[in-house]
Amino acid sequence: MKVVTASKMALMEQKAIENGANAEEFMLDAAAGIAEIVSIYADRQSIDKKVTLFAGKGNNGGDGFCAALLLMRNGFEIEVYQTDPLSACSELCKKFGSAYKEAGGKIKVVQSAQDIEEPPCGIILDGLLGTGFKGEATKLLCEIFDLVNTFSLPIFSIDIPSGLSGDTGQIGKCAICADYTLFLGLPKKGFFIGDGWDHIGKLLYVDFGLDQSYLDQVDADFRMVTANNCMHIIPPIRPSRHKYEAGFVVGFSGSASMMGASILSGMGALKSGCGIVKVIHLEEEFCDPSHYPELIHKTFSFNQIEEISLYIQKASAVYVGPGLGLSQEMQNFVKDFVLKVDKPLILDADALNIMAINDIDPPKNSLLTPHRGEALRLLKLSDCSLEELMEACQKYVERHHITLILKGGPTFIFTKGSQPIVCTVGDPGMATAGSGDVLTGILASILAQIGPEMSEVAELGLYLHGKSGEFAAEEKTSYAMTATDLLQSIHHAWHYLLNPSSL
């Protein structure tokens, strides 16, 4: 799915209206989608059918009033707080606000946040400011935002959290922190840069009736990974296949004090569909295989290059880095041998640090998975903005003909000749030791199964990893989950993708 600036989206909508589309029909379609999502949420969560709408004077408020009308007909109790009288609102906001009043709805125009009472139940619907907002919110709006953000009820923002710029992701002084953002048409660039990610919550798509031809012609700033796209990447399983056909992964990982990284990455690979995983350790490193008997462990010394080469001949994919450590022997081994391995290659963690320390260029067609700190070291940058880092990552992959995953919240994929791709699935609880090791294993497994289409490997691997984190957080909470919980939730992520009816 394309990601665009709010300005581009508004331009496409205006172009459609100039060509005969109807703005009121757009609002009706948007409201129908909003009302449906709210109704489904209330039913699934078994909460009171009550909505408290905060409406502004623009078309975002009009969307809210139109949705409120539909929800009233569906048995919802509606309460509305508005920042301006209807006489000062846009024509469509005025029209649907008046229709709401005629249907028996009440509106309280607020002059101070003290005019607002915290609703005891239901949900909050934020329709105060839309994607056309620029600059800083007024003092009154900031007071409302700050108050609403303290409420214990879930907040649903229409198209964008009020106060957030859909172009830059900046919030000025204040903004709504949504639990869900019901984006209309296409997700906005500002969701993923600046302050956006900390304000949008979960993204939910609403079709407001804009013809697909307009979406096709708009230039995307980047693209967003979707479940539907990932479903088409999943490799089919041939009934007669054997374990080597299913994918043979070899991992260089672990050291005496960090064997957990080896287990997490190896099991991440096995649980993601490949048929066999062999983990190579070096020198005095060891691992007790009794808890994970499916993993095959092999120890070599640093000077057994020929034996190691023979060992990995059948590998479909190789990963290097989790828990290796930065000893001088390890650095020499990685730069003199591992980076010359003629196999589809994933580089993570200490492999990236070794590359940064020794000014080593990555092998062509490899997949690198740095987090922000590793990326800054690799690209020889001091601290910079996310947009500056993204630009540097794109230049790096163009120069070296590789694919790079910039891990974080959210995570981005950079591939030569392509726009950046953003992956939005996941949970904040995944910011825990070992989470990246699990991802490396998942990616290696997908690579072994589908071959070296690195962009597709990254998309499917990240989706499985992120969805595993969401399922783990549902059971353990974002506070208590660990990387092992990710391993134990991978099968839930597969179930989710393999059963389209659940999407």
N, C-alpha and C positions, 0 to 999 in steps of 0.2 A: 504494500500500500504506500502511495506517495505521501511525503510530508512536505508541506509548503508553508510559507509565511502567511499570516493572517491577511496581509495586503493582497497577495496573489489570489487567495480564496475569495476575498471581497470583489476583486476585479472580475473573476470568472462569474460570480453571481450577478454582478451588474451587467456584464456582457450578455448573459442569458436573458435578463429582463429586457434589455434593449432589443433583443431578437424575438421578443414575444412571450417569454416566460412570465409568470404571475407571482409577484412577491408575496401576496396573501396566501397563495397555494403553497409556496415554500414554507411559510409559517405554519400552516395547517399540517403539512407533512412532518415538519420538525416536531410539532407539539404531539402528534400521534406517536412518534417514536419515543419521545420523552415520557409520555404518560404510560406507554407500554412497559418501559424499563422500570419505572417507579412501581407500577402495579405488580410486576413479576417479583421485584425485590421484596415488597411488603408481604406477598404471599409466601415466598420461600423463607423469609426470616420470621414469619408469624408475628409481625408487629402491627400495631394499630394503624388503621387506614386514615392517617392524618398527615397532611402536608402543610408546612409553613413556608410560604413563598416570600422571598425578598426581591422586590421588583424595582428596576430602575425606570428611566423615562424613555429608553430607546427600544429597539426591536428585540433586544435580549429580554427585556421585561415583557414585551408582547408575546414572545415564545412562552414565557412563564404563565401569563394569563390564559393563553390558548390551551396550554396543557392543563391548567387548573380547571378550566371548564370541562374538559374530557374526564378528568379524575373525579370531579363532583358527580358527573353522570354515572361513574363507576362506584359510587358510594363512599368516596373519600370526604372527610371533613377538611376544609381548606381555610387557612388563615393567611392574610396578606399584609405585609408591611411594605410601604412604598415610600421612596425618597422625594417624590414630586407629585403634585396633583395631576390627575389625568389630563387636565386642560393644557399642561405643559409638556405632554409626552408626544412621541412620534405618532403618526397617523394610525399605524397598525397597532401600536401599544394602546392608544386611546380606544380604538375600535374594540379590541378584545377585552380590555379592562372594563369598558362599559358593558359589554355582553356578559362578563362575569358578574358585575353588579346587578344587572337585570335578572340574572338567574338566581339572585338571592345572596350572592357573595358580598362580603364586607372587606373594605380596605381601610387600613389605618396609615395615614401619612405621618411619617416620623420627622420630627425636628431635632431630636436628640436620641442618642442610644438609650437613654433612660425611659423612652417611650416603649421600649421593646421588652416583652416578658418572655423568659425562656420557656419554650414549649415543653410539656412534660413527656411527650411521646411522638412517634412518627418519624418523619424525615424533614430535612431542610432542603429547599430548592432555591438555588442561588441564580437569580436573573437580574442582578444589579448592573453589571457592566459587561459588554460583549467584547468581541475581538477587535473592534475599532478603537478601543481605549488606548490612549497614549498619554504619557506624562505621569503625573502623580494624582492620586485620589484626593478628594476634598477631606477636610477635617471630619465632617459628619460621616462620610463613607468609611474613613479609617476607624472611627469609633464603632461603627456597625460591624466592620470586618473583625475587629479585635474581639467584640462581644460574641459574635456568631462562632468564631473559632474556639471559644471556651465551652460552647454547648456540647453536651454528651451525645447528641443525635448525629446520625450520618448526614454528611453534606453532599448534595448532588449539584454540580455546577453546570449550567447550560452553555455548551460550546467551549467555555474557558473559565477558570476561576476568576472572579471579579478582581480587578486590580493588576492582573498579569498581562504583560505585553505578548501578543501572539507572534510578533516578529523577533523580539530580542530576548524574551524570557526574563526581562527585568520587572521588578514590582514597585519601584519607587520606595515609598515609606511603608506600604501595607498592602495586603491582598488576602483573599479567602484561601484557606487551606482545605481543599476539597478531598473528600474520600473517593468520589467518583466524578470524572469529567465526561459529560455526554457530548462528544465532539460531533459537529455537523459536517458531513461530507468527507473532509480529510483532516487528519491530525495536523496541528500547527507546529511550526519549527520552535516557537517559544516554549512549548511543553518540555523540551529536552535540553535546552541550554539556559544559561543564567540561573535564575531562581526557580525556573519552571518545574523541575523534577520534584522539588520539595513541596509543591502546591497542587499538583494535578491528581494525586491519588491514582486509582485505577481508571484506565481509559475504556470507554464504551462507545461504540459507533452508532450514529443516528443518520439514516438516509433522509435528507430533506427534499428530495425530488429533483436535484440538479442533474440534467442529462449527462450521461457518461461521456459524451463527446467533449464536454467542457473540462472534465477531469483528465481526459486523455491528453488534451492540448496544453495543460498547464505544466510549466517546468518545475520539477521537484527539486527541493533543496537536499533532501535525502529520502530514503525509503524505510518503511517500518516492517519488521518481520511479523508475519501473521501465521496463525495455526493452519489456515487453508493452504498457504504456500508450502509450509513444512510438510504437510500431508503428501504433497506431490514429490517430495524428496526421499521419503522413506523407501529404503530398498526392499523389493519383494523377496519373499523366502521361498526358494525352490524345495519341494518336499524331499528330494533325494540328496540335498547338499550335505557335505561333511564339514568338519570344524574348520579346516583350512580355507574352504570356500566361503565360510561365514565371516572370515577375516582373521588374520594372524597379526597381532600387535606385539611389538617389542618396546619396552620402556627402559630407558636409562634413568634411574631414580633412586633416591634414598641414600643416606649415609648413617654412620653409627648412631648419631643423635637424632636423626630425622627419618626413621624407617616408616613412620606413619604416612609420610607423603607417598612412599612407594606403594603401600597398601591401598590408600585412598584412590590414587590414580589408576592402579591396576584393576581394582574392583569396579571403579567407574567405567572402565573400558568393558569389562565382562558383562556388567549389567546393562550395557547399551547395545548389546546384540552381536558383538564379534565372537568368534568361536574359540579362540585361544589367546592367552596373554602370558608372555614370558618377560619377567622383570630382571634386568641385569644390575647387579651390585658390584662394587669394586673394592678390592683389597680386604680390609678387616670387617667390612660391613656384613651384617647378618640380619636375618628376619625369621621369626618363629612362624612357620606356615600353618600351624595347627588350627588357628582360628579362621583362616581363609585358604582351605586346601585346594581351591580351584586355581589359585595363582601358582605359576611355575617360577621358581627363583633360581638364579644362576650367578655364582660369584666368580669373577675373573680378577687378575691383577692388571695393573695399568700397562704392562708391557706385552700382554697377550693379544695384540692387535689382530693377528691372523686368525686366532681361534674365535675372537668376537665377530670378525667378519663372516666366518663360516656359520656362526650361530644365527645371524640375522638374515641369511640369504633368502629364506622363504617368507620373510616378513612382508605383510601388505602395507603396514604403516609403522613408523617409529616415532616415539616421543622422547624428549630429552629435557631434563631440568628439575622436576619436583624433588626437593630435599637433597640435591647433589652436594651442596657445600661449595666453598670457594678456595679450597686448598690449591697450592700451586700445581700439584700433580693433576688435580681435577681440571684446572684451567688449561693446562697443556694437553690433556687428553681430549677435552671438548674441542679445542680449536684445531688440533692436529689430526683428529680422527673423526669425531662424531659429526662435525659440520661438513664432512666430505662424504657421508653416507649417501649412497645412491638409492634412496628410498623416499617415498612421500614422508615429509618430516614436519613435526610439530615441536616448537621451541617455547619453553615456559620457564619461569622462575629463575633458578641459578644459571641456566643456559643463557638467558637474556642478560643477566648480570655479568657473566663471563664475556659475552660479546661486547658489552659496554666498556668493561675494564680494559679489554685488549683491542678496542677499535676494529672489531671483526664485522664484516658485512654478512648479512644472512644469505644462505643458499637460495637461488632462484626457486620460485614456486613453493617455498616453505610457508608454514602458518605460524605466526608469532602471537603470543597471548599475554602481553604486558598489562599490569594495572598502571595507574597514573604515574606512580613513582618510578617504576621500571621503565615506562615509556620516556619519561623525562631524562633518565640516565642514558637510555639507548640513543635518544635523539640529541643528546648534548644540550639540553635546554635547562634554564632555571625555571622557577615557578612562572606559570603563564595562565591565561584564561583557557577555558575549555575550547572555545572556538579557535584560538591560536594553536592549541595542541592538536585539534582535529586537522587543521590545515597542514601542520607539520607532518602528521601521520600520513595524510594523503600523498604529500610529496615524497615521503620515505618509500611508500609502497610503489609509487610510480617509478622511482629511481632503481629499486632493487627487484621489481617484478615479483612481489610477494603478496600475501594477504595478512592483515594485522587485525587482531581483536583488541580493542582498548576496553579493558574490563572496568566496570564501575556502575554507578547508578545514574543514568542508564548505561548500557554497554553499546559500543559502536563497532562496526565491521568496516574495514577499508580494503579495497581491492583495486588493483591497477585498472584504469580505464572505466571505473564505475563510480557512481555516487556513493557516499557513505550510507550504511544501513544501520538503523537503530533497533535494538532488541529491548522491549519494554517488560517482558515477563520476568518474574523474580520477586524476591522479598528482601527487605533490609536485613533480616536475620542471617542472610547468606554472607554478610560481612563478618566471616569467622574463619579462623585458621583451618586450612585444608580444603576450603571450598574451591579454590582455584585448581588444586590437585585433582579433585573430582572432575572438574570441567576438562582438564587436559586429557584424562582417560576417556571421557565421553567423546571428545572430538577425535581422538585417535581411533576409537571404535567405529565411528561414522565414516572416517576417512578410509579405514580398512574395508568397509562394506560397499561404499559407493564410488570410490576412486577419487582422484585428485581434483575434483571441482571444488576448490577451497572455499569459495563463497557459499556454496550450498552446504558444505560440511559445517561451516561456521554458523549458518542460520539454524540448521536442524539441531546441532550440538548445543547451541546457546538456548534454544527453545526448550529442549529436554532438561537442561540444567536449571533454567529459571523456573519451569513448571514444577520440577522436583522440589525446588525451594519453597514454592507456594504451598504445595501439599504438606511439606514438612512443617511449615509455619502454622498451618491449620491445626495440626496435631500438637505441636510442641510450643507454639508461640514464637514470635520473632526474637524474643529474649533468650529462650532456652535451646533453640535448635543448634546442632553442630553439623560438621561435615559428614559424619557418619549417618545422621538423619537424612541427608541428601541421598546417600547411597540407598537407604532403605525406602526412598520415595520415588526412585527412578521408574519403577514399574507402574506407579500411578500416572506418571507423565506419559508413558507409552500408552496406557489404557485411554488416556484423554485424547491423544492424537489418532489412535487406531479406531476410535468409535466416533465418527463424525456427528452422530446424533446427539452426542454429549456436548458439542461445541455451542 
